[in-house]
Amino acid sequence: MKMSVIALAVAATAFGAIAANAQTTVITTEKPAVTVEPSTSTTVTTKERTGPLGLDSKTTTTTTGSGATGDCTSKTVHKDSALGGSKTVSKTDCP
């Protein structure tokens, strides 16, 4: 009787071990619906006083970043005169 109980316990343990090894793990990977790319543009603005008395001002803004065809550089210079005149010049370079 004791032997049959021990044999039954050993058989149940072996069956449990076999059943545990028979489990299958399925890993699925999906692409994200939206991909966000960080902006790689950099903008630098400098302001300076010009003219003989420092009454005129000059603002230069330079932007470097990625465009549709590659790296682009944009430069804008804005000058204000003490006499009331102003002038803005922009230049963009995209290869």
C-alpha positions as CSV (number, residue, x, y, z in Angstrom):
1,M,0.0,0.0,0.0
2,K,2.8,2.4,0.9
3,M,4.6,1.5,-2.3
4,S,1.5,2.3,-4.4
5,V,1.1,5.7,-2.7
6,I,4.8,6.4,-3.3
7,A,4.5,5.3,-6.9
8,L,1.4,7.4,-7.4
9,A,3.2,10.4,-6.0
10,V,6.2,9.9,-8.2
11,A,4.0,9.4,-11.3
12,A,2.0,12.6,-10.5
13,T,5.3,14.6,-10.1
14,A,6.7,13.3,-13.3
15,F,3.4,14.1,-15.2
16,G,3.5,17.6,-13.7
17,A,7.1,18.1,-14.9
18,I,6.2,16.9,-18.4
19,A,3.2,19.2,-18.5
20,A,5.3,22.2,-17.4
21,N,7.9,21.6,-20.1
22,A,5.1,21.4,-22.8
23,Q,4.1,25.1,-22.4
24,T,4.7,27.3,-25.4
25,T,5.6,31.0,-25.3
26,V,4.5,33.2,-28.2
27,I,6.1,36.6,-28.5
28,T,4.6,39.0,-31.0
29,T,6.2,42.3,-32.0
30,E,4.2,45.1,-33.8
31,K,5.4,48.3,-35.4
32,P,4.1,51.4,-33.7
33,A,1.3,53.2,-35.5
34,V,3.0,56.6,-35.3
35,T,6.7,57.3,-35.4
36,V,7.8,60.7,-34.0
37,E,11.3,61.9,-35.0
38,P,12.9,64.7,-33.0
39,S,13.5,68.0,-34.5
40,T,17.1,68.5,-35.3
41,S,17.0,72.2,-36.1
42,T,19.0,74.8,-34.2
43,T,18.3,78.6,-34.1
44,V,20.7,81.2,-32.9
45,T,19.7,84.9,-32.6
46,T,22.2,87.7,-31.9
47,K,21.4,91.3,-31.2
48,E,24.0,94.1,-31.4
49,R,24.1,97.9,-31.4
50,T,25.8,99.5,-34.4
51,G,26.3,103.0,-35.7
52,P,28.6,105.8,-34.4
53,L,26.6,106.3,-31.2
54,G,25.2,102.8,-30.9
55,L,21.7,104.0,-31.8
56,D,21.2,101.6,-34.7
57,S,20.5,97.9,-34.1
58,K,21.2,94.7,-36.0
59,T,19.5,91.3,-35.3
60,T,20.9,88.2,-36.9
61,T,19.0,84.9,-36.8
62,T,20.7,81.7,-38.1
63,T,18.7,78.5,-38.4
64,T,20.4,75.2,-39.2
65,G,18.3,72.0,-39.6
66,S,17.0,69.3,-41.9
67,G,15.0,70.2,-45.0
68,A,13.3,68.0,-47.6
69,T,16.5,67.4,-49.5
70,G,19.1,67.5,-46.7
71,D,20.6,70.0,-44.3
72,C,19.5,73.6,-44.8
73,T,20.8,76.8,-43.4
74,S,18.8,80.0,-43.2
75,K,20.1,83.4,-42.2
76,T,18.0,86.5,-41.6
77,V,19.6,89.9,-40.9
78,H,17.3,92.8,-39.7
79,K,18.7,96.3,-39.4
80,D,17.0,99.2,-37.7
81,S,18.3,102.8,-38.2
82,A,18.0,105.6,-35.6
83,L,16.5,107.7,-38.4
84,G,13.5,105.4,-38.7
85,G,14.5,103.2,-41.6
86,S,14.7,99.4,-41.5
87,K,15.9,96.6,-43.8
88,T,15.6,92.8,-43.7
89,V,17.6,90.4,-45.8
90,S,17.1,86.6,-45.8
91,K,19.2,83.9,-47.3
92,T,18.5,80.2,-47.4
93,D,20.9,77.5,-48.6
94,C,19.6,74.0,-49.2
95,P,21.7,71.6,-51.2
